[in-house]
Amino acid sequence: MKWNWEQKNWPEFQYDPSTLSELESQFLQQSGMLLGTLKHIGADEKLHLTIDLMSTEAINACHCVSVLTPEATLYLARDCDHLLLRCS
C-alpha cells in the first residue's frame, strides 16, 4: 500500500469514509472495553497492560514502515517480556 503522499492525486487526496466505518466501529468498541478494564484492575496490572499495549503498538508501527525484520520483532517481543518481569 502506498502512503497518502505517494498517491498520484496527492495533495488532493480523497477517500470514501464509508470504507472505514466498520473499522472505526471496532476501534471504538475495543477502546471502550480497554477503558472499562483499566477502571477495574490494580496498579500493577495497569502497568503491565500499558507496557504490553505500548510495545505491541511500537512493533506494529515499525511493521507499517517496514523497519523491522521478523527476527527483530522476536527480539523486541522477548525484550518486552523481560521488561514486564522487571516491573513485577
Secondary structure, 3 states (H helix, E strand, C coil): CCCHHHCCCCCCCCCCHHHCHHHHHHHHHHHHHHHHHHCCCCHHHHHHHHHHHHHHHHHHHHHHCCCCCHHHHHHHHHHHHHHHHHHC
